[in-house]
Amino acid sequence: MTIAVDGSFGPLAGTAAELARGVESGLQLGGQLFVSRAGETVAAAAFGEARPGEAMRRDHWMLWLSSTKPVAAVAIGQLWERGALGLDDPVARHLPEFASGGKEAITVRHLLTHTSGLRMLDTGWPAASWDETIARICARPIEPRWVPGRKAGYHLASSWFVLGELVRRIDGRPFERYVREELFGPLGMPGCWIGMPREVRALAAGRIAPLYAVESGGLVESDLTSEAKLVAPSPGGNGVGPIGELARFYAALARGGELDGRRVLRTQTVEALVARHRVGLVDQTFETRLDWGLGVIVDSKHYGDAKAPYGYGPHAGPRTWGHSGARSSTAFVDPDAGLVVALAVNGMPDDETHRERFTRLTAAIYVDLGLAGGS
C-alpha cells in the first residue's frame, strides 16, 4: 500500500512499510515519525491522513497523552538544580494541605517514581478548575497498606497534577505558562502546549489531529482533542504539538540538557533524571516489573515480560529511557545507539494489538539502521 508522506523516511524503508500496513489494516489513519542518530536527522515524516480526506502534515498537532509526563519531570528538575526544592522534600513542605490522609511522608521523588500510593482517577479534570482538582487530590488519603517508596503503581494523573502545583507554588507561574516559557520556548517548540488558551484552540482547531478508537466497525473519533480536554492543563496527559517538536525536547536531554545553544538543564541533572531510581518493583497498576527514573521509564525488558507496556522494542539498549502515551505514542532516547525516536499515530486499538504494533515499529527502526543484534 502507498501512503501519502510529508517529509522523508530516509533509510527507514521497513519502518515505512510497517506504518503503511497499520493504515491498511485499519489501526490508524496516519501519524508522524521523527528519528535522529548522533544528532543528525534520519527521518522526519508525516504519513497517511489526519482525518478522512485530509493528509497528515508534519505541522499537525498531535496529542501525546502520557508521553507528556517527562515535561513535568524536567520542570521539577529545573527547580531542583536551582535549589528551590529537594527531591526528598516531603511534598507537604511546599504544599501543606497535601499532608492530610496519611500523606505526610510522601516526597517529590515518590511522585516522580510512581511510588506515592495516590493512584486516584477521579481528579475532576477537565470539568473541575485547577484549584478544585488540587484540593480534591490533597484531600484523598494514601492507599491502604502502602508504604511510599516501597510499593509501586503507575499514577495516571493525580501525582502529576501535584507536581504541576509544586511548580506553581514555588515559581509563581501556572504550570502551563511555566513550560511554555522555560522549556517549549527555549527549545524551539512553538506548536507545543500542555493546556492551551481557548482562543488558541479555536484558531488551531483544524490543525489538531484527532485520535480515533479502533472498534469493530472501524475508526471512531474520540473526545480526547475536544476543547475541554485541551484547554484545561493535565501535566501527565494532554501535551499536544508536532512530533518533530516533541523530539527536540528529547534531543536536548540526549545532548545533556542543551540544544542549539539553549540550555534547559545541567548535564548532571539530566543524568539524575534518567538513572534508575526505582528498580525491580512490581507495578501494582500494570502487574509487572518496570524500572523508573525520575518521571521516565527505563528499559525493562530484562525482566522477561513480553507483554509489559511502554517498552522500546527488542533492540533498544539497556540505558534507553523515555515515555509512551496510551496506545498511540512513544518517545525515547537510546544513548548507546545515539538514537532519538518520537512516534505518534492517530489510531488507538486494544492494549495487546497496540503493543504488538509498536514492538514491530520500534524493532524496524533498529533493523533499518543496522542496529539490530549483530547486524
C-alpha positions as a LaTeX table, in Angstrom:
\begin{tabular}{lrrr}
\hline
Residue & $x$ (\AA) & $y$ (\AA) & $z$ (\AA) \\
\hline
Met1 & 0.00 & 0.00 & 0.00 \\
Thr2 & 1.22 & 3.50 & $-0.85$ \\
Ile3 & 0.53 & 6.23 & 1.70 \\
Ala4 & 0.88 & 9.98 & 1.35 \\
Val5 & 4.05 & 11.27 & 3.01 \\
Asp6 & 5.04 & 14.79 & 4.04 \\
Gly7 & 8.82 & 14.73 & 4.55 \\
Ser8 & 11.04 & 11.69 & 4.27 \\
Phe9 & 11.54 & 8.32 & 5.91 \\
Gly10 & 15.15 & 8.33 & 4.66 \\
Pro11 & 16.65 & 4.85 & 5.10 \\
Leu12 & 13.70 & 3.59 & 7.17 \\
Ala13 & 12.01 & 1.65 & 4.37 \\
Gly14 & 10.98 & $-1.25$ & 6.60 \\
Thr15 & 9.56 & 1.14 & 9.17 \\
Ala16 & 7.59 & 2.97 & 6.48 \\
Ala17 & 6.20 & $-0.36$ & 5.29 \\
Glu18 & 5.08 & $-1.23$ & 8.84 \\
Leu19 & 3.35 & 2.13 & 9.18 \\
Ala20 & 1.62 & 1.60 & 5.83 \\
Arg21 & 0.44 & $-1.84$ & 6.94 \\
Gly22 & $-1.05$ & $-0.25$ & 10.04 \\
Val23 & $-3.02$ & 2.14 & 7.87 \\
Glu24 & $-4.13$ & $-0.63$ & 5.51 \\
Ser25 & $-5.28$ & $-2.84$ & 8.39 \\
Gly26 & $-7.30$ & $-0.03$ & 9.98 \\
Leu27 & $-5.12$ & 0.50 & 13.05 \\
Gln28 & $-4.58$ & 4.19 & 12.24 \\
Leu29 & $-5.29$ & 6.74 & 9.56 \\
Gly30 & $-1.81$ & 8.24 & 9.84 \\
Gly31 & 0.78 & 9.70 & 12.13 \\
Gln32 & 4.17 & 11.35 & 12.49 \\
Leu33 & 7.68 & 9.96 & 13.00 \\
Phe34 & 10.99 & 11.61 & 13.82 \\
Val35 & 14.29 & 9.74 & 14.22 \\
Ser36 & 17.79 & 11.13 & 14.67 \\
Arg37 & 21.12 & 9.40 & 15.19 \\
Ala38 & 24.19 & 11.04 & 16.65 \\
Gly39 & 22.44 & 14.40 & 16.36 \\
Glu40 & 21.67 & 14.04 & 12.64 \\
Thr41 & 18.12 & 13.69 & 11.37 \\
Val42 & 17.45 & 10.26 & 9.87 \\
Ala43 & 13.72 & 10.55 & 9.24 \\
Ala44 & 11.15 & 13.31 & 9.65 \\
Ala45 & 7.82 & 12.38 & 8.16 \\
Ala46 & 4.08 & 12.66 & 8.45 \\
Phe47 & 2.12 & 9.89 & 6.74 \\
Gly48 & $-1.43$ & 8.93 & 5.91 \\
Glu49 & $-4.32$ & 11.12 & 7.00 \\
Ala50 & $-5.02$ & 13.37 & 9.97 \\
Arg51 & $-8.75$ & 12.88 & 9.40 \\
Pro52 & $-10.58$ & 11.22 & 6.50 \\
Gly53 & $-9.67$ & 13.00 & 3.28 \\
Glu54 & $-7.05$ & 15.29 & 4.88 \\
Ala55 & $-3.38$ & 14.40 & 4.50 \\
Met56 & $-1.32$ & 14.36 & 7.69 \\
Arg57 & 1.35 & 17.06 & 7.69 \\
Arg58 & 4.42 & 17.43 & 9.84 \\
Asp59 & 2.97 & 20.62 & 11.34 \\
His60 & $-0.24$ & 18.97 & 12.53 \\
Trp61 & $-0.53$ & 19.00 & 16.31 \\
Met62 & $-0.83$ & 15.52 & 17.80 \\
Leu63 & $-1.87$ & 14.57 & 21.32 \\
Trp64 & 0.96 & 12.98 & 23.32 \\
Leu65 & $-1.10$ & 11.56 & 26.22 \\
Ser66 & 1.32 & 10.15 & 28.84 \\
Ser67 & 4.32 & 10.92 & 26.66 \\
Thr68 & 3.70 & 14.34 & 28.24 \\
Lys69 & 4.94 & 13.24 & 31.67 \\
Pro70 & 8.71 & 13.84 & 31.21 \\
Val71 & 7.99 & 17.54 & 30.60 \\
Ala72 & 6.76 & 17.90 & 34.18 \\
Ala73 & 9.77 & 15.91 & 35.39 \\
Val74 & 12.15 & 18.31 & 33.66 \\
Ala75 & 10.31 & 21.31 & 35.13 \\
Ile76 & 10.85 & 19.81 & 38.60 \\
Gly77 & 14.47 & 19.12 & 37.65 \\
Gln78 & 14.95 & 22.80 & 36.87 \\
Leu79 & 13.60 & 23.81 & 40.28 \\
Trp80 & 15.80 & 21.19 & 41.94 \\
Glu81 & 19.02 & 22.38 & 40.33 \\
Arg82 & 18.11 & 25.97 & 41.24 \\
Gly83 & 17.83 & 24.93 & 44.89 \\
Ala84 & 14.12 & 25.67 & 45.11 \\
Leu85 & 13.21 & 22.16 & 46.26 \\
Gly86 & 14.83 & 18.84 & 47.13 \\
Leu87 & 13.91 & 15.51 & 45.60 \\
Asp88 & 13.46 & 14.07 & 49.08 \\
Asp89 & 11.48 & 17.02 & 50.39 \\
Pro90 & 8.08 & 15.99 & 51.74 \\
Val91 & 5.53 & 17.34 & 49.29 \\
Ala92 & 3.76 & 18.94 & 52.25 \\
Arg93 & 6.78 & 21.21 & 52.85 \\
His94 & 5.70 & 23.14 & 49.77 \\
Leu95 & 2.02 & 22.16 & 49.71 \\
Pro96 & 0.94 & 21.94 & 53.39 \\
Glu97 & $-2.62$ & 20.73 & 52.72 \\
Phe98 & $-1.21$ & 17.65 & 50.98 \\
Ala99 & $-0.26$ & 16.11 & 54.36 \\
Ser100 & $-3.81$ & 15.03 & 55.18 \\
Gly101 & $-4.85$ & 11.40 & 54.98 \\
Gly102 & $-1.50$ & 9.90 & 55.92 \\
Lys103 & 0.40 & 11.51 & 53.05 \\
Glu104 & 2.89 & 13.49 & 55.15 \\
Ala105 & 5.79 & 11.13 & 54.30 \\
Ile106 & 5.31 & 11.30 & 50.52 \\
Thr107 & 8.24 & 13.04 & 48.84 \\
Val108 & 8.82 & 14.63 & 45.45 \\
Arg109 & 10.86 & 11.54 & 44.49 \\
His110 & 7.89 & 9.29 & 45.32 \\
Leu111 & 5.68 & 11.27 & 42.95 \\
Leu112 & 8.22 & 11.04 & 40.14 \\
Thr113 & 8.71 & 7.28 & 40.58 \\
His114 & 5.01 & 6.37 & 40.94 \\
Thr115 & 5.54 & 5.06 & 44.47 \\
Ser116 & 3.43 & 7.55 & 46.45 \\
Gly117 & 0.27 & 5.46 & 46.79 \\
Leu118 & $-2.05$ & 8.09 & 45.34 \\
Arg119 & $-3.42$ & 6.46 & 42.20 \\
Met120 & $-6.84$ & 8.16 & 42.26 \\
Leu121 & $-8.53$ & 8.51 & 38.89 \\
Asp122 & $-11.41$ & 10.82 & 39.84 \\
Thr123 & $-9.42$ & 14.06 & 39.83 \\
Gly124 & $-12.32$ & 16.07 & 38.41 \\
Trp125 & $-10.37$ & 17.03 & 35.27 \\
Pro126 & $-11.33$ & 18.64 & 32.93 \\
Ala127 & $-14.62$ & 19.89 & 34.38 \\
Ala128 & $-13.10$ & 20.97 & 37.69 \\
Ser129 & $-10.88$ & 24.04 & 37.92 \\
Trp130 & $-7.17$ & 23.61 & 38.63 \\
Asp131 & $-7.65$ & 24.67 & 42.26 \\
Glu132 & $-10.58$ & 22.28 & 42.68 \\
Thr133 & $-8.54$ & 19.41 & 41.24 \\
Ile134 & $-5.61$ & 20.09 & 43.57 \\
Ala135 & $-7.93$ & 20.32 & 46.58 \\
Arg136 & $-9.57$ & 17.01 & 45.67 \\
Ile137 & $-6.20$ & 15.26 & 45.37 \\
Cys138 & $-4.88$ & 16.74 & 48.61 \\
Ala139 & $-7.98$ & 15.55 & 50.47 \\
Arg140 & $-7.56$ & 11.94 & 49.31 \\
Pro141 & $-5.92$ & 9.56 & 51.81 \\
Ile142 & $-2.99$ & 7.36 & 50.88 \\
Glu143 & $-3.92$ & 3.87 & 49.69 \\
Pro144 & $-4.28$ & 1.27 & 52.47 \\
Arg145 & $-1.12$ & $-0.67$ & 53.39 \\
Trp146 & 1.02 & 1.47 & 51.10 \\
Val147 & 4.49 & 2.47 & 52.28 \\
Pro148 & 5.76 & 5.27 & 49.99 \\
Gly149 & 8.88 & 4.24 & 48.12 \\
Arg150 & 8.46 & 0.54 & 48.90 \\
Lys151 & 5.44 & $-0.19$ & 46.73 \\
Ala152 & 4.92 & 0.92 & 43.14 \\
Gly153 & 1.91 & 1.52 & 40.93 \\
Tyr154 & 1.52 & 3.75 & 37.90 \\
His155 & $-0.22$ & 7.03 & 38.72 \\
Leu156 & $-2.15$ & 8.03 & 35.62 \\
Ala157 & $-2.72$ & 11.69 & 36.52 \\
Ser158 & $-3.00$ & 12.53 & 40.23 \\
Ser159 & 0.67 & 12.86 & 41.16 \\
Trp160 & 1.34 & 14.87 & 38.01 \\
Phe161 & $-1.21$ & 17.48 & 38.99 \\
Val162 & 0.63 & 17.72 & 42.33 \\
Leu163 & 3.97 & 18.16 & 40.52 \\
Gly164 & 2.38 & 20.88 & 38.41 \\
Glu165 & 1.11 & 22.58 & 41.57 \\
Leu166 & 4.60 & 22.41 & 43.09 \\
Val167 & 5.86 & 24.31 & 40.05 \\
Arg168 & 3.13 & 26.90 & 40.54 \\
Arg169 & 3.65 & 27.28 & 44.30 \\
Ile170 & 7.42 & 27.57 & 44.06 \\
Asp171 & 7.84 & 29.55 & 40.83 \\
Gly172 & 4.61 & 31.56 & 40.87 \\
Arg173 & 3.62 & 30.90 & 37.26 \\
Pro174 & 0.86 & 28.46 & 36.33 \\
Phe175 & 2.29 & 25.17 & 35.11 \\
Glu176 & 1.09 & 25.66 & 31.54 \\
Arg177 & 2.80 & 29.05 & 31.34 \\
Tyr178 & 5.98 & 27.81 & 33.01 \\
Val179 & 6.58 & 25.04 & 30.47 \\
Arg180 & 5.90 & 27.36 & 27.55 \\
Glu181 & 8.39 & 29.94 & 28.83 \\
Glu182 & 11.06 & 27.70 & 30.37 \\
Leu183 & 11.01 & 24.68 & 28.01 \\
Phe184 & 8.99 & 24.94 & 24.82 \\
Gly185 & 10.11 & 28.48 & 24.01 \\
Pro186 & 13.85 & 27.98 & 24.57 \\
Leu187 & 13.85 & 24.64 & 22.73 \\
Gly188 & 12.10 & 25.92 & 19.61 \\
Met189 & 8.77 & 24.17 & 20.21 \\
Pro190 & 6.21 & 26.92 & 19.41 \\
Gly191 & 3.44 & 24.48 & 18.49 \\
Cys192 & 3.53 & 22.65 & 21.83 \\
Trp193 & 1.16 & 23.13 & 24.75 \\
Ile194 & 0.05 & 21.47 & 27.96 \\
Gly195 & $-3.23$ & 23.30 & 28.39 \\
Met196 & $-3.71$ & 25.93 & 25.69 \\
Pro197 & $-5.64$ & 29.20 & 25.77 \\
Arg198 & $-9.20$ & 28.83 & 24.50 \\
Glu199 & $-8.52$ & 31.27 & 21.68 \\
Val200 & $-5.53$ & 29.21 & 20.51 \\
Arg201 & $-7.71$ & 26.08 & 20.50 \\
Ala202 & $-10.31$ & 27.91 & 18.41 \\
Leu203 & $-7.81$ & 29.24 & 15.88 \\
Ala204 & $-5.89$ & 25.95 & 15.62 \\
Ala205 & $-8.83$ & 23.55 & 15.63 \\
Gly206 & $-8.22$ & 22.45 & 12.04 \\
Arg207 & $-4.53$ & 21.87 & 12.74 \\
Ile208 & $-5.15$ & 19.45 & 15.62 \\
Ala209 & $-5.20$ & 15.80 & 14.53 \\
Pro210 & $-7.98$ & 13.84 & 16.26 \\
Leu211 & $-7.41$ & 10.48 & 17.92 \\
Tyr212 & $-9.57$ & 7.56 & 16.87 \\
Ala213 & $-10.61$ & 4.49 & 18.81 \\
Val214 & $-10.23$ & 1.30 & 16.77 \\
Glu215 & $-13.54$ & $-0.54$ & 17.05 \\
Ser216 & $-15.08$ & $-3.48$ & 15.22 \\
Gly217 & $-16.94$ & $-1.14$ & 12.91 \\
Gly218 & $-13.85$ & 0.96 & 12.12 \\
Leu219 & $-12.22$ & 4.09 & 13.50 \\
Val220 & $-14.38$ & 6.25 & 15.79 \\
Glu221 & $-13.22$ & 9.76 & 16.72 \\
Ser222 & $-12.59$ & 10.16 & 20.46 \\
Asp223 & $-13.17$ & 13.28 & 22.55 \\
Leu224 & $-9.53$ & 13.47 & 23.65 \\
Thr225 & $-8.87$ & 16.52 & 21.47 \\
Ser226 & $-12.09$ & 18.30 & 22.44 \\
Glu227 & $-11.84$ & 21.90 & 23.59 \\
Ala228 & $-12.42$ & 20.94 & 27.24 \\
Lys229 & $-9.63$ & 18.36 & 27.22 \\
Leu230 & $-7.06$ & 20.58 & 25.53 \\
Val231 & $-7.71$ & 23.88 & 27.33 \\
Ala232 & $-7.57$ & 22.55 & 30.91 \\
Pro233 & $-3.94$ & 21.55 & 31.61 \\
Ser234 & $-3.18$ & 17.98 & 32.66 \\
Pro235 & 0.58 & 17.75 & 33.36 \\
Gly236 & 0.55 & 14.00 & 32.96 \\
Gly237 & $-1.52$ & 13.64 & 29.87 \\
Asn238 & $-2.59$ & 16.42 & 27.49 \\
Gly239 & 0.57 & 17.68 & 25.89 \\
Val240 & 0.00 & 18.45 & 22.23 \\
Gly241 & 2.19 & 19.51 & 19.34 \\
Pro242 & 4.05 & 18.24 & 16.27 \\
Ile243 & 6.04 & 15.09 & 16.98 \\
Gly244 & 9.09 & 16.69 & 15.38 \\
Glu245 & 8.92 & 19.37 & 18.09 \\
Leu246 & 8.50 & 16.82 & 20.88 \\
Ala247 & 11.63 & 15.19 & 19.50 \\
Arg248 & 13.51 & 18.46 & 20.13 \\
Phe249 & 12.70 & 18.12 & 23.83 \\
Tyr250 & 14.22 & 14.63 & 23.85 \\
Ala251 & 17.15 & 15.70 & 21.70 \\
Ala252 & 18.02 & 18.41 & 24.23 \\
Leu253 & 18.10 & 15.84 & 27.03 \\
Ala254 & 20.11 & 13.43 & 24.88 \\
Arg255 & 22.69 & 16.22 & 24.50 \\
Gly256 & 22.91 & 16.78 & 28.23 \\
Gly257 & 20.24 & 19.46 & 28.53 \\
Glu258 & 21.21 & 21.80 & 25.68 \\
Leu259 & 20.04 & 22.24 & 22.09 \\
Asp260 & 21.08 & 24.86 & 19.56 \\
Gly261 & 22.86 & 26.88 & 22.21 \\
Arg262 & 19.92 & 26.96 & 24.63 \\
Arg263 & 20.41 & 25.07 & 27.89 \\
Val264 & 17.40 & 23.99 & 29.93 \\
Leu265 & 19.14 & 21.61 & 32.37 \\
Arg266 & 22.64 & 20.87 & 33.56 \\
Thr267 & 24.11 & 17.61 & 32.31 \\
Gln268 & 24.29 & 16.24 & 35.86 \\
Thr269 & 20.59 & 16.92 & 36.33 \\
Val270 & 19.71 & 15.05 & 33.15 \\
Glu271 & 21.84 & 12.12 & 34.29 \\
Ala272 & 19.99 & 12.08 & 37.60 \\
Leu273 & 16.57 & 12.12 & 35.93 \\
Val274 & 17.28 & 9.20 & 33.59 \\
Ala275 & 19.12 & 6.95 & 36.09 \\
Arg276 & 17.23 & 4.03 & 37.67 \\
His277 & 15.65 & 5.24 & 40.91 \\
Arg278 & 13.02 & 2.50 & 41.14 \\
Val279 & 14.36 & $-0.98$ & 40.41 \\
Gly280 & 12.70 & $-4.38$ & 40.39 \\
Leu281 & 9.41 & $-3.40$ & 41.99 \\
Val282 & 6.22 & $-4.98$ & 40.68 \\
Asp283 & 3.99 & $-2.23$ & 39.39 \\
Gln284 & 0.60 & $-2.73$ & 41.04 \\
Thr285 & $-1.19$ & $-1.00$ & 38.16 \\
Phe286 & 0.48 & $-2.84$ & 35.29 \\
Glu287 & 1.15 & $-6.07$ & 37.27 \\
Thr288 & 4.69 & $-6.41$ & 36.01 \\
Arg289 & 8.16 & $-5.19$ & 36.93 \\
Leu290 & 9.17 & $-1.86$ & 35.44 \\
Asp291 & 12.14 & 0.34 & 36.31 \\
Trp292 & 11.72 & 4.09 & 36.58 \\
Gly293 & 13.94 & 7.12 & 36.56 \\
Leu294 & 12.51 & 10.45 & 37.74 \\
Gly295 & 9.46 & 10.77 & 35.52 \\
Val296 & 10.81 & 8.50 & 32.78 \\
Ile297 & 10.59 & 4.75 & 32.16 \\
Val298 & 13.93 & 2.99 & 31.79 \\
Asp299 & 14.16 & $-0.07$ & 29.51 \\
Ser300 & 12.85 & $-3.05$ & 31.49 \\
Lys301 & 12.80 & $-5.96$ & 29.04 \\
His302 & 15.47 & $-7.77$ & 31.09 \\
Tyr303 & 12.65 & $-8.86$ & 33.41 \\
Gly304 & 11.39 & $-11.07$ & 30.59 \\
Asp305 & 7.75 & $-9.98$ & 30.44 \\
Ala306 & 6.99 & $-9.82$ & 26.72 \\
Lys307 & 3.64 & $-8.19$ & 27.44 \\
Ala308 & 4.95 & $-5.38$ & 29.63 \\
Pro309 & 3.63 & $-1.98$ & 28.50 \\
Tyr310 & 5.61 & 1.05 & 27.43 \\
Gly311 & 8.65 & $-0.76$ & 26.03 \\
Tyr312 & 11.09 & 0.45 & 23.39 \\
Gly313 & 11.34 & $-2.72$ & 21.34 \\
Pro314 & 13.62 & $-5.76$ & 21.33 \\
His315 & 16.75 & $-3.98$ & 20.13 \\
Ala316 & 16.82 & $-0.94$ & 22.45 \\
Gly317 & 19.88 & $-0.71$ & 24.68 \\
Pro318 & 19.65 & $-1.21$ & 28.45 \\
Arg319 & 20.08 & 2.51 & 29.14 \\
Thr320 & 17.17 & 3.52 & 26.91 \\
Trp321 & 14.70 & 5.83 & 28.61 \\
Gly322 & 11.61 & 7.80 & 27.68 \\
His323 & 7.84 & 7.53 & 27.97 \\
Ser324 & 4.86 & 6.39 & 25.96 \\
Gly325 & 1.26 & 7.52 & 25.65 \\
Ala326 & $-1.76$ & 5.25 & 25.82 \\
Arg327 & $-1.98$ & 3.07 & 22.71 \\
Ser328 & $-0.78$ & 5.82 & 20.38 \\
Ser329 & 2.66 & 7.38 & 21.03 \\
Thr330 & 6.18 & 6.90 & 22.28 \\
Ala331 & 9.33 & 8.99 & 22.58 \\
Phe332 & 12.70 & 7.73 & 23.78 \\
Val333 & 16.45 & 8.14 & 23.81 \\
Asp334 & 18.84 & 5.20 & 23.35 \\
Pro335 & 22.20 & 6.69 & 24.39 \\
Asp336 & 24.20 & 3.61 & 23.38 \\
Ala337 & 22.87 & 3.78 & 19.81 \\
Gly338 & 22.79 & 7.58 & 19.74 \\
Leu339 & 19.10 & 7.47 & 18.83 \\
Val340 & 16.24 & 9.85 & 19.50 \\
Val341 & 12.84 & 8.49 & 18.41 \\
Ala342 & 9.43 & 10.16 & 18.60 \\
Leu343 & 6.38 & 8.49 & 17.08 \\
Ala344 & 2.63 & 9.08 & 17.27 \\
Val345 & $-0.25$ & 7.52 & 15.36 \\
Asn346 & $-3.89$ & 8.54 & 15.45 \\
Gly347 & $-5.50$ & 5.13 & 15.97 \\
Met348 & $-5.96$ & 3.54 & 19.42 \\
Pro349 & $-6.60$ & $-0.22$ & 19.29 \\
Asp350 & $-6.72$ & $-2.56$ & 22.30 \\
Asp351 & $-3.65$ & $-2.84$ & 24.51 \\
Glu352 & $-2.30$ & $-6.08$ & 23.04 \\
Thr353 & $-2.74$ & $-5.04$ & 19.42 \\
His354 & $-1.03$ & $-1.72$ & 20.13 \\
Arg355 & 1.85 & $-3.37$ & 21.98 \\
Glu356 & 2.47 & $-5.72$ & 19.05 \\
Arg357 & 2.20 & $-2.81$ & 16.58 \\
Phe358 & 4.76 & $-0.61$ & 18.36 \\
Thr359 & 7.07 & $-3.57$ & 19.05 \\
Arg360 & 7.22 & $-4.18$ & 15.30 \\
Leu361 & 7.69 & $-0.49$ & 14.56 \\
Thr362 & 10.46 & 0.14 & 17.07 \\
Ala363 & 12.21 & $-3.06$ & 16.00 \\
Ala364 & 12.01 & $-1.98$ & 12.36 \\
Ile365 & 13.78 & 1.30 & 13.11 \\
Tyr366 & 16.78 & $-0.56$ & 14.53 \\
Val367 & 16.79 & $-3.08$ & 11.66 \\
Asp368 & 16.64 & $-0.34$ & 9.06 \\
Leu369 & 19.62 & 1.40 & 10.69 \\
Gly370 & 21.66 & $-1.79$ & 11.06 \\
Leu371 & 21.42 & $-1.62$ & 14.85 \\
Ala372 & 19.60 & $-4.90$ & 15.48 \\
Gly373 & 21.72 & $-7.55$ & 17.19 \\
Gly374 & 24.95 & $-8.19$ & 15.35 \\
Ser375 & 23.84 & $-6.54$ & 12.12 \\
\hline
\end{tabular}
